[in-house]
Amino acid sequence: MSVVNDTVPPTINHFTEDPELDPRLNFTFSKPQQKSVKAALSNTFGFGGHNACVIVKKYRPN
């Protein structure tokens, strides 16, 4: 839905900045941000090494 609505959801369970991390990184704390989202990646990791990755890209007709 981020790709459809051009919205970046907040980072779950992340409330404060870490001084060890690069300050140029844009973390989304507490509330969503409106940004142009062209693609999104979803990773799922399961027990026993079962992994799945899905990339969703915005459809643009010719």
PQR file of N, CA, C, O and H, with PARSE charges and radii, in Angstrom:
ATOM      1  N   MET A   1       0.820  -1.194   0.000 -0.4000 1.5000
ATOM      2  CA  MET A   1       0.000   0.000   0.000 -0.0000 2.0000
ATOM      3  C   MET A   1       0.868   1.265   0.000  0.5500 1.7000
ATOM      4  O   MET A   1       0.404   2.336  -0.392 -0.5500 1.4000
ATOM      5  N   SER A   2       2.122   1.144   0.437 -0.4000 1.5000
ATOM      6  CA  SER A   2       3.018   2.302   0.388 -0.0000 2.0000
ATOM      7  C   SER A   2       3.205   2.787  -1.043  0.5500 1.7000
ATOM      8  O   SER A   2       3.232   3.991  -1.301 -0.5500 1.4000
ATOM      9  H   SER A   2       2.499   0.274   0.755  0.4000 1.0000
ATOM     10  N   VAL A   3       3.332   1.854  -1.959 -0.4000 1.5000
ATOM     11  CA  VAL A   3       3.527   2.214  -3.364 -0.0000 2.0000
ATOM     12  C   VAL A   3       2.265   2.864  -3.923  0.5500 1.7000
ATOM     13  O   VAL A   3       2.353   3.842  -4.666 -0.5500 1.4000
ATOM     14  H   VAL A   3       3.309   0.877  -1.750  0.4000 1.0000
ATOM     15  N   VAL A   4       1.108   2.340  -3.580 -0.4000 1.5000
ATOM     16  CA  VAL A   4      -0.158   2.869  -4.081 -0.0000 2.0000
ATOM     17  C   VAL A   4      -0.440   4.253  -3.503  0.5500 1.7000
ATOM     18  O   VAL A   4      -0.843   5.159  -4.233 -0.5500 1.4000
ATOM     19  H   VAL A   4       1.037   1.545  -2.977  0.4000 1.0000
ATOM     20  N   ASN A   5      -0.231   4.421  -2.203 -0.4000 1.5000
ATOM     21  CA  ASN A   5      -0.602   5.664  -1.510 -0.0000 2.0000
ATOM     22  C   ASN A   5       0.540   6.666  -1.352  0.5500 1.7000
ATOM     23  O   ASN A   5       0.335   7.753  -0.812 -0.5500 1.4000
ATOM     24  H   ASN A   5       0.096   3.685  -1.610  0.4000 1.0000
ATOM     25  N   ASP A   6       1.751   6.311  -1.822 -0.4000 1.5000
ATOM     26  CA  ASP A   6       2.932   7.172  -1.654 -0.0000 2.0000
ATOM     27  C   ASP A   6       3.109   7.593  -0.201  0.5500 1.7000
ATOM     28  O   ASP A   6       3.262   8.777   0.102 -0.5500 1.4000
ATOM     29  H   ASP A   6       1.918   5.428  -2.261  0.4000 1.0000
ATOM     30  N   THR A   7       3.087   6.607   0.692 -0.4000 1.5000
ATOM     31  CA  THR A   7       3.239   6.839   2.123 -0.0000 2.0000
ATOM     32  C   THR A   7       4.270   5.873   2.697  0.5500 1.7000
ATOM     33  O   THR A   7       4.231   4.677   2.410 -0.5500 1.4000
ATOM     34  H   THR A   7       2.964   5.646   0.445  0.4000 1.0000
ATOM     35  N   VAL A   8       5.189   6.390   3.505 -0.4000 1.5000
ATOM     36  CA  VAL A   8       6.164   5.555   4.197 -0.0000 2.0000
ATOM     37  C   VAL A   8       5.666   5.358   5.622  0.5500 1.7000
ATOM     38  O   VAL A   8       5.556   6.330   6.369 -0.5500 1.4000
ATOM     39  H   VAL A   8       5.220   7.362   3.738  0.4000 1.0000
ATOM     40  N   PRO A   9       5.360   4.109   6.020 -0.5600 1.5000
ATOM     41  CA  PRO A   9       4.848   3.892   7.376  0.2800 2.0000
ATOM     42  C   PRO A   9       5.948   4.067   8.420  0.5500 1.7000
ATOM     43  O   PRO A   9       7.130   3.975   8.085 -0.5500 1.4000
ATOM     44  N   PRO A  10       5.586   4.317   9.667 -0.5600 1.5000
ATOM     45  CA  PRO A  10       6.602   4.468  10.715  0.2800 2.0000
ATOM     46  C   PRO A  10       7.350   3.169  10.980  0.5500 1.7000
ATOM     47  O   PRO A  10       6.816   2.074  10.804 -0.5500 1.4000
ATOM     48  N   THR A  11       8.599   3.321  11.408 -0.4000 1.5000
ATOM     49  CA  THR A  11       9.429   2.181  11.767 -0.0000 2.0000
ATOM     50  C   THR A  11       8.936   1.621  13.093  0.5500 1.7000
ATOM     51  O   THR A  11       8.905   2.336  14.094 -0.5500 1.4000
ATOM     52  H   THR A  11       9.032   4.211  11.552  0.4000 1.0000
ATOM     53  N   ILE A  12       8.551   0.351  13.110 -0.4000 1.5000
ATOM     54  CA  ILE A  12       7.974  -0.257  14.307 -0.0000 2.0000
ATOM     55  C   ILE A  12       9.031  -0.396  15.418  0.5500 1.7000
ATOM     56  O   ILE A  12      10.175  -0.769  15.157 -0.5500 1.4000
ATOM     57  H   ILE A  12       8.577  -0.230  12.296  0.4000 1.0000
ATOM     58  N   ASN A  13       8.635  -0.096  16.629 -0.4000 1.5000
ATOM     59  CA  ASN A  13       9.472  -0.238  17.829 -0.0000 2.0000
ATOM     60  C   ASN A  13      10.779   0.538  17.766  0.5500 1.7000
ATOM     61  O   ASN A  13      11.765   0.134  18.383 -0.5500 1.4000
ATOM     62  H   ASN A  13       7.706   0.207  16.840  0.4000 1.0000
ATOM     63  N   HIS A  14      10.805   1.635  17.038 -0.4000 1.5000
ATOM     64  CA  HIS A  14      12.004   2.482  16.973 -0.0000 2.0000
ATOM     65  C   HIS A  14      11.569   3.897  17.330  0.5500 1.7000
ATOM     66  O   HIS A  14      10.822   4.530  16.584 -0.5500 1.4000
ATOM     67  H   HIS A  14      10.004   1.964  16.536  0.4000 1.0000
ATOM     68  N   PHE A  15      12.035   4.386  18.465 -0.4000 1.5000
ATOM     69  CA  PHE A  15      11.519   5.645  18.987 -0.0000 2.0000
ATOM     70  C   PHE A  15      12.561   6.764  19.057  0.5500 1.7000
ATOM     71  O   PHE A  15      12.200   7.940  19.015 -0.5500 1.4000
ATOM     72  H   PHE A  15      12.642   3.872  19.070  0.4000 1.0000
ATOM     73  N   THR A  16      13.836   6.419  19.161 -0.4000 1.5000
ATOM     74  CA  THR A  16      14.869   7.446  19.298 -0.0000 2.0000
ATOM     75  C   THR A  16      16.003   7.179  18.325  0.5500 1.7000
ATOM     76  O   THR A  16      16.227   6.046  17.901 -0.5500 1.4000
ATOM     77  H   THR A  16      14.129   5.464  19.194  0.4000 1.0000
ATOM     78  N   GLU A  17      16.715   8.245  17.981 -0.4000 1.5000
ATOM     79  CA  GLU A  17      17.848   8.108  17.077 -0.0000 2.0000
ATOM     80  C   GLU A  17      19.047   7.524  17.811  0.5500 1.7000
ATOM     81  O   GLU A  17      19.240   7.760  19.003 -0.5500 1.4000
ATOM     82  H   GLU A  17      16.533   9.166  18.326  0.4000 1.0000
ATOM     83  N   ASP A  18      19.842   6.763  17.083 -0.4000 1.5000
ATOM     84  CA  ASP A  18      21.059   6.163  17.611 -0.0000 2.0000
ATOM     85  C   ASP A  18      22.239   6.999  17.102  0.5500 1.7000
ATOM     86  O   ASP A  18      22.412   7.120  15.889 -0.5500 1.4000
ATOM     87  H   ASP A  18      19.686   6.571  16.114  0.4000 1.0000
ATOM     88  N   PRO A  19      23.045   7.572  17.982 -0.5600 1.5000
ATOM     89  CA  PRO A  19      24.159   8.418  17.544  0.2800 2.0000
ATOM     90  C   PRO A  19      25.191   7.656  16.714  0.5500 1.7000
ATOM     91  O   PRO A  19      25.995   8.272  16.015 -0.5500 1.4000
ATOM     92  N   GLU A  20      25.177   6.336  16.782 -0.4000 1.5000
ATOM     93  CA  GLU A  20      26.116   5.511  16.012 -0.0000 2.0000
ATOM     94  C   GLU A  20      25.728   5.418  14.534  0.5500 1.7000
ATOM     95  O   GLU A  20      26.559   5.064  13.698 -0.5500 1.4000
ATOM     96  H   GLU A  20      24.524   5.835  17.350  0.4000 1.0000
ATOM     97  N   LEU A  21      24.474   5.734  14.210 -0.4000 1.5000
ATOM     98  CA  LEU A  21      24.001   5.610  12.832 -0.0000 2.0000
ATOM     99  C   LEU A  21      24.227   6.890  12.048  0.5500 1.7000
ATOM    100  O   LEU A  21      24.302   7.980  12.614 -0.5500 1.4000
ATOM    101  H   LEU A  21      23.799   6.021  14.890  0.4000 1.0000
ATOM    102  N   ASP A  22      24.334   6.739  10.750 -0.4000 1.5000
ATOM    103  CA  ASP A  22      24.554   7.869   9.850 -0.0000 2.0000
ATOM    104  C   ASP A  22      23.392   8.863   9.953  0.5500 1.7000
ATOM    105  O   ASP A  22      22.246   8.467   9.738 -0.5500 1.4000
ATOM    106  H   ASP A  22      24.273   5.854  10.290  0.4000 1.0000
ATOM    107  N   PRO A  23      23.642  10.133  10.274 -0.5600 1.5000
ATOM    108  CA  PRO A  23      22.555  11.105  10.435  0.2800 2.0000
ATOM    109  C   PRO A  23      21.824  11.429   9.134  0.5500 1.7000
ATOM    110  O   PRO A  23      20.747  12.025   9.164 -0.5500 1.4000
ATOM    111  N   ARG A  24      22.398  11.043   7.988 -0.4000 1.5000
ATOM    112  CA  ARG A  24      21.728  11.292   6.707 -0.0000 2.0000
ATOM    113  C   ARG A  24      20.597  10.305   6.439  0.5500 1.7000
ATOM    114  O   ARG A  24      19.794  10.514   5.529 -0.5500 1.4000
ATOM    115  H   ARG A  24      23.272  10.559   7.963  0.4000 1.0000
ATOM    116  N   LEU A  25      20.527   9.221   7.231 -0.4000 1.5000
ATOM    117  CA  LEU A  25      19.440   8.255   7.081 -0.0000 2.0000
ATOM    118  C   LEU A  25      18.137   8.887   7.557  0.5500 1.7000
ATOM    119  O   LEU A  25      18.111   9.578   8.576 -0.5500 1.4000
ATOM    120  H   LEU A  25      21.179   9.051   7.970  0.4000 1.0000
ATOM    121  N   ASN A  26      17.083   8.654   6.834 -0.4000 1.5000
ATOM    122  CA  ASN A  26      15.786   9.244   7.186 -0.0000 2.0000
ATOM    123  C   ASN A  26      14.915   8.166   7.836  0.5500 1.7000
ATOM    124  O   ASN A  26      14.265   7.386   7.140 -0.5500 1.4000
ATOM    125  H   ASN A  26      17.105   8.093   6.006  0.4000 1.0000
ATOM    126  N   PHE A  27      14.905   8.127   9.164 -0.4000 1.5000
ATOM    127  CA  PHE A  27      14.053   7.193   9.877 -0.0000 2.0000
ATOM    128  C   PHE A  27      12.665   7.807  10.016  0.5500 1.7000
ATOM    129  O   PHE A  27      12.527   9.022  10.158 -0.5500 1.4000
ATOM    130  H   PHE A  27      15.433   8.761   9.729  0.4000 1.0000
ATOM    131  N   THR A  28      11.660   6.978   9.977 -0.4000 1.5000
ATOM    132  CA  THR A  28      10.289   7.445  10.094 -0.0000 2.0000
ATOM    133  C   THR A  28       9.788   7.057  11.477  0.5500 1.7000
ATOM    134  O   THR A  28       9.295   5.948  11.680 -0.5500 1.4000
ATOM    135  H   THR A  28      11.772   5.991   9.862  0.4000 1.0000
ATOM    136  N   PHE A  29       9.918   7.982  12.429 -0.4000 1.5000
ATOM    137  CA  PHE A  29       9.473   7.729  13.793 -0.0000 2.0000
ATOM    138  C   PHE A  29       8.002   8.103  13.949  0.5500 1.7000
ATOM    139  O   PHE A  29       7.554   9.069  13.330 -0.5500 1.4000
ATOM    140  H   PHE A  29      10.318   8.884  12.264  0.4000 1.0000
ATOM    141  N   SER A  30       7.277   7.406  14.715 -0.4000 1.5000
ATOM    142  CA  SER A  30       5.923   7.682  15.230 -0.0000 2.0000
ATOM    143  C   SER A  30       4.802   7.988  14.237  0.5500 1.7000
ATOM    144  O   SER A  30       3.669   7.580  14.492 -0.5500 1.4000
ATOM    145  H   SER A  30       7.641   6.622  15.218  0.4000 1.0000
ATOM    146  N   LYS A  31       5.045   8.678  13.125 -0.4000 1.5000
ATOM    147  CA  LYS A  31       3.953   8.947  12.191 -0.0000 2.0000
ATOM    148  C   LYS A  31       4.443   8.781  10.741  0.5500 1.7000
ATOM    149  O   LYS A  31       5.618   9.010  10.456 -0.5500 1.4000
ATOM    150  H   LYS A  31       5.965   9.009  12.918  0.4000 1.0000
ATOM    151  N   PRO A  32       3.559   8.391   9.844 -0.5600 1.5000
ATOM    152  CA  PRO A  32       3.956   8.158   8.446  0.2800 2.0000
ATOM    153  C   PRO A  32       4.385   9.446   7.736  0.5500 1.7000
ATOM    154  O   PRO A  32       4.027  10.550   8.145 -0.5500 1.4000
ATOM    155  N   GLN A  33       5.154   9.273   6.671 -0.4000 1.5000
ATOM    156  CA  GLN A  33       5.598  10.403   5.860 -0.0000 2.0000
ATOM    157  C   GLN A  33       5.070  10.252   4.443  0.5500 1.7000
ATOM    158  O   GLN A  33       5.055   9.150   3.894 -0.5500 1.4000
ATOM    159  H   GLN A  33       5.444   8.376   6.338  0.4000 1.0000
ATOM    160  N   GLN A  34       4.640  11.354   3.854 -0.4000 1.5000
ATOM    161  CA  GLN A  34       4.206  11.347   2.460 -0.0000 2.0000
ATOM    162  C   GLN A  34       5.446  11.537   1.588  0.5500 1.7000
ATOM    163  O   GLN A  34       6.107  12.573   1.659 -0.5500 1.4000
ATOM    164  H   GLN A  34       4.653  12.249   4.300  0.4000 1.0000
ATOM    165  N   LYS A  35       5.757  10.537   0.769 -0.4000 1.5000
ATOM    166  CA  LYS A  35       6.896  10.582  -0.142 -0.0000 2.0000
ATOM    167  C   LYS A  35       6.546   9.802  -1.386  0.5500 1.7000
ATOM    168  O   LYS A  35       5.678   8.930  -1.351 -0.5500 1.4000
ATOM    169  H   LYS A  35       5.220   9.695   0.712  0.4000 1.0000
ATOM    170  N   SER A  36       7.205  10.104  -2.476 -0.4000 1.5000
ATOM    171  CA  SER A  36       7.010   9.344  -3.698 -0.0000 2.0000
ATOM    172  C   SER A  36       7.669   7.979  -3.521  0.5500 1.7000
ATOM    173  O   SER A  36       8.882   7.897  -3.328 -0.5500 1.4000
ATOM    174  H   SER A  36       7.910  10.812  -2.504  0.4000 1.0000
ATOM    175  N   VAL A  37       6.881   6.914  -3.586 -0.4000 1.5000
ATOM    176  CA  VAL A  37       7.393   5.554  -3.430 -0.0000 2.0000
ATOM    177  C   VAL A  37       7.247   4.835  -4.768  0.5500 1.7000
ATOM    178  O   VAL A  37       6.131   4.563  -5.211 -0.5500 1.4000
ATOM    179  H   VAL A  37       5.896   6.980  -3.743  0.4000 1.0000
ATOM    180  N   LYS A  38       8.376   4.529  -5.412 -0.4000 1.5000
ATOM    181  CA  LYS A  38       8.352   3.869  -6.716 -0.0000 2.0000
ATOM    182  C   LYS A  38       8.395   2.353  -6.594  0.5500 1.7000
ATOM    183  O   LYS A  38       7.877   1.643  -7.456 -0.5500 1.4000
ATOM    184  H   LYS A  38       9.282   4.750  -5.052  0.4000 1.0000
ATOM    185  N   ALA A  39       9.011   1.853  -5.524 -0.4000 1.5000
ATOM    186  CA  ALA A  39       9.126   0.407  -5.325 -0.0000 2.0000
ATOM    187  C   ALA A  39       9.238   0.107  -3.835  0.5500 1.7000
ATOM    188  O   ALA A  39       9.652   0.959  -3.048 -0.5500 1.4000
ATOM    189  H   ALA A  39       9.432   2.429  -4.823  0.4000 1.0000
ATOM    190  N   ALA A  40       8.864  -1.116  -3.457 -0.4000 1.5000
ATOM    191  CA  ALA A  40       8.955  -1.545  -2.063 -0.0000 2.0000
ATOM    192  C   ALA A  40       9.434  -2.993  -2.018  0.5500 1.7000
ATOM    193  O   ALA A  40       9.140  -3.781  -2.916 -0.5500 1.4000
ATOM    194  H   ALA A  40       8.528  -1.807  -4.096  0.4000 1.0000
ATOM    195  N   LEU A  41      10.170  -3.332  -0.972 -0.4000 1.5000
ATOM    196  CA  LEU A  41      10.705  -4.675  -0.778 -0.0000 2.0000
ATOM    197  C   LEU A  41      10.160  -5.239   0.519  0.5500 1.7000
ATOM    198  O   LEU A  41      10.171  -4.565   1.549 -0.5500 1.4000
ATOM    199  H   LEU A  41      10.410  -2.692  -0.242  0.4000 1.0000
ATOM    200  N   SER A  42       9.679  -6.483   0.469 -0.4000 1.5000
ATOM    201  CA  SER A  42       9.201  -7.170   1.663 -0.0000 2.0000
ATOM    202  C   SER A  42       9.992  -8.460   1.833  0.5500 1.7000
ATOM    203  O   SER A  42      10.009  -9.306   0.939 -0.5500 1.4000
ATOM    204  H   SER A  42       9.671  -7.030  -0.368  0.4000 1.0000
ATOM    205  N   ASN A  43      10.648  -8.608   2.986 -0.4000 1.5000
ATOM    206  CA  ASN A  43      11.403  -9.820   3.307 -0.0000 2.0000
ATOM    207  C   ASN A  43      10.666 -10.598   4.382  0.5500 1.7000
ATOM    208  O   ASN A  43      10.151 -10.011   5.333 -0.5500 1.4000
ATOM    209  H   ASN A  43      10.633  -7.921   3.712  0.4000 1.0000
ATOM    210  N   THR A  44      10.613 -11.915   4.239 -0.4000 1.5000
ATOM    211  CA  THR A  44      10.019 -12.777   5.249 -0.0000 2.0000
ATOM    212  C   THR A  44      10.992 -13.910   5.533  0.5500 1.7000
ATOM    213  O   THR A  44      11.446 -14.596   4.617 -0.5500 1.4000
ATOM    214  H   THR A  44      11.032 -12.392   3.466  0.4000 1.0000
ATOM    215  N   PHE A  45      11.308 -14.101   6.808 -0.4000 1.5000
ATOM    216  CA  PHE A  45      12.248 -15.133   7.206 -0.0000 2.0000
ATOM    217  C   PHE A  45      11.553 -16.104   8.142  0.5500 1.7000
ATOM    218  O   PHE A  45      10.939 -15.692   9.126 -0.5500 1.4000
ATOM    219  H   PHE A  45      10.939 -13.544   7.552  0.4000 1.0000
ATOM    220  N   GLY A  46      11.649 -17.396   7.839 -0.4000 1.5000
ATOM    221  CA  GLY A  46      10.972 -18.408   8.645 -0.0000 2.0000
ATOM    222  C   GLY A  46      11.949 -19.401   9.239  0.5500 1.7000
ATOM    223  O   GLY A  46      13.149 -19.354   8.968 -0.5500 1.4000
ATOM    224  H   GLY A  46      12.148 -17.731   7.039  0.4000 1.0000
ATOM    225  N   PHE A  47      11.424 -20.289  10.045 -0.4000 1.5000
ATOM    226  CA  PHE A  47      12.251 -21.319  10.663 -0.0000 2.0000
ATOM    227  C   PHE A  47      12.757 -22.291   9.621  0.5500 1.7000
ATOM    228  O   PHE A  47      12.078 -22.560   8.630 -0.5500 1.4000
ATOM    229  H   PHE A  47      10.449 -20.326  10.265  0.4000 1.0000
ATOM    230  N   GLY A  48      13.937 -22.814   9.842 -0.4000 1.5000
ATOM    231  CA  GLY A  48      14.492 -23.823   8.947 -0.0000 2.0000
ATOM    232  C   GLY A  48      15.033 -23.247   7.641  0.5500 1.7000
ATOM    233  O   GLY A  48      15.268 -23.997   6.693 -0.5500 1.4000
ATOM    234  H   GLY A  48      14.488 -22.596  10.647  0.4000 1.0000
ATOM    235  N   GLY A  49      15.234 -21.945   7.574 -0.4000 1.5000
ATOM    236  CA  GLY A  49      15.819 -21.339   6.388 -0.0000 2.0000
ATOM    237  C   GLY A  49      14.833 -21.008   5.286  0.5500 1.7000
ATOM    238  O   GLY A  49      15.245 -20.760   4.153 -0.5500 1.4000
ATOM    239  H   GLY A  49      15.044 -21.336   8.344  0.4000 1.0000
ATOM    240  N   HIS A  50      13.549 -20.996   5.583 -0.4000 1.5000
ATOM    241  CA  HIS A  50      12.558 -20.613   4.584 -0.0000 2.0000
ATOM    242  C   HIS A  50      12.525 -19.088   4.486  0.5500 1.7000
ATOM    243  O   HIS A  50      12.177 -18.396   5.443 -0.5500 1.4000
ATOM    244  H   HIS A  50      13.214 -21.197   6.503  0.4000 1.0000
ATOM    245  N   ASN A  51      12.889 -18.588   3.324 -0.4000 1.5000
ATOM    246  CA  ASN A  51      12.950 -17.143   3.107 -0.0000 2.0000
ATOM    247  C   ASN A  51      12.165 -16.779   1.859  0.5500 1.7000
ATOM    248  O   ASN A  51      12.112 -17.550   0.901 -0.5500 1.4000
ATOM    249  H   ASN A  51      13.171 -19.150   2.547  0.4000 1.0000
ATOM    250  N   ALA A  52      11.562 -15.608   1.877 -0.4000 1.5000
ATOM    251  CA  ALA A  52      10.853 -15.115   0.692 -0.0000 2.0000
ATOM    252  C   ALA A  52      11.047 -13.604   0.603  0.5500 1.7000
ATOM    253  O   ALA A  52      11.006 -12.904   1.614 -0.5500 1.4000
ATOM    254  H   ALA A  52      11.605 -14.982   2.656  0.4000 1.0000
ATOM    255  N   CYS A  53      11.256 -13.116  -0.603 -0.4000 1.5000
ATOM    256  CA  CYS A  53      11.386 -11.689  -0.853 -0.0000 2.0000
ATOM    257  C   CYS A  53      10.463 -11.326  -2.009  0.5500 1.7000
ATOM    258  O   CYS A  53      10.397 -12.032  -3.015 -0.5500 1.4000
ATOM    259  H   CYS A  53      11.289 -13.685  -1.424  0.4000 1.0000
ATOM    260  N   VAL A  54       9.757 -10.221  -1.848 -0.4000 1.5000
ATOM    261  CA  VAL A  54       8.846  -9.752  -2.890 -0.0000 2.0000
ATOM    262  C   VAL A  54       9.153  -8.278  -3.133  0.5500 1.7000
ATOM    263  O   VAL A  54       9.238  -7.491  -2.190 -0.5500 1.4000
ATOM    264  H   VAL A  54       9.811  -9.647  -1.030  0.4000 1.0000
ATOM    265  N   ILE A  55       9.318  -7.910  -4.398 -0.4000 1.5000
ATOM    266  CA  ILE A  55       9.508  -6.515  -4.767 -0.0000 2.0000
ATOM    267  C   ILE A  55       8.256  -6.071  -5.524  0.5500 1.7000
ATOM    268  O   ILE A  55       7.821  -6.727  -6.470 -0.5500 1.4000
ATOM    269  H   ILE A  55       9.249  -8.550  -5.164  0.4000 1.0000
ATOM    270  N   VAL A  56       7.687  -4.948  -5.089 -0.4000 1.5000
ATOM    271  CA  VAL A  56       6.496  -4.401  -5.721 -0.0000 2.0000
ATOM    272  C   VAL A  56       6.889  -3.061  -6.325  0.5500 1.7000
ATOM    273  O   VAL A  56       7.474  -2.216  -5.647 -0.5500 1.4000
ATOM    274  H   VAL A  56       8.040  -4.416  -4.320  0.4000 1.0000
ATOM    275  N   LYS A  57       6.565  -2.868  -7.601 -0.4000 1.5000
ATOM    276  CA  LYS A  57       6.912  -1.634  -8.295 -0.0000 2.0000
ATOM    277  C   LYS A  57       5.646  -0.947  -8.796  0.5500 1.7000
ATOM    278  O   LYS A  57       4.690  -1.609  -9.201 -0.5500 1.4000
ATOM    279  H   LYS A  57       6.090  -3.554  -8.151  0.4000 1.0000
ATOM    280  N   LYS A  58       5.646   0.375  -8.767 -0.4000 1.5000
ATOM    281  CA  LYS A  58       4.494   1.141  -9.213 -0.0000 2.0000
ATOM    282  C   LYS A  58       4.288   0.926 -10.708  0.5500 1.7000
ATOM    283  O   LYS A  58       5.238   0.999 -11.487 -0.5500 1.4000
ATOM    284  H   LYS A  58       6.422   0.912  -8.438  0.4000 1.0000
ATOM    285  N   TYR A  59       3.047   0.660 -11.106 -0.4000 1.5000
ATOM    286  CA  TYR A  59       2.695   0.449 -12.507 -0.0000 2.0000
ATOM    287  C   TYR A  59       2.527   1.800 -13.186  0.5500 1.7000
ATOM    288  O   TYR A  59       1.805   2.674 -12.706 -0.5500 1.4000
ATOM    289  H   TYR A  59       2.275   0.601 -10.473  0.4000 1.0000
ATOM    290  N   ARG A  60       3.198   1.945 -14.297 -0.4000 1.5000
ATOM    291  CA  ARG A  60       3.069   3.177 -15.089 -0.0000 2.0000
ATOM    292  C   ARG A  60       2.759   2.778 -16.534  0.5500 1.7000
ATOM    293  O   ARG A  60       3.635   2.294 -17.251 -0.5500 1.4000
ATOM    294  H   ARG A  60       3.784   1.235 -14.687  0.4000 1.0000
ATOM    295  N   PRO A  61       1.506   2.983 -16.955 -0.5600 1.5000
ATOM    296  CA  PRO A  61       1.149   2.647 -18.338  0.2800 2.0000
ATOM    297  C   PRO A  61       1.894   3.541 -19.329  0.5500 1.7000
ATOM    298  O   PRO A  61       2.277   4.668 -19.014 -0.5500 1.4000
ATOM    299  N   ASN A  62       2.086   3.007 -20.524 -0.4000 1.5000
ATOM    300  CA  ASN A  62       2.805   3.783 -21.569 -0.0000 2.0000
ATOM    301  C   ASN A  62       1.997   4.923 -22.070  0.5500 1.7000
ATOM    302  O   ASN A  62       2.450   5.667 -22.940 -0.5500 1.4000
ATOM    303  H   ASN A  62       1.776   2.091 -20.779  0.4000 1.0000
TER
END
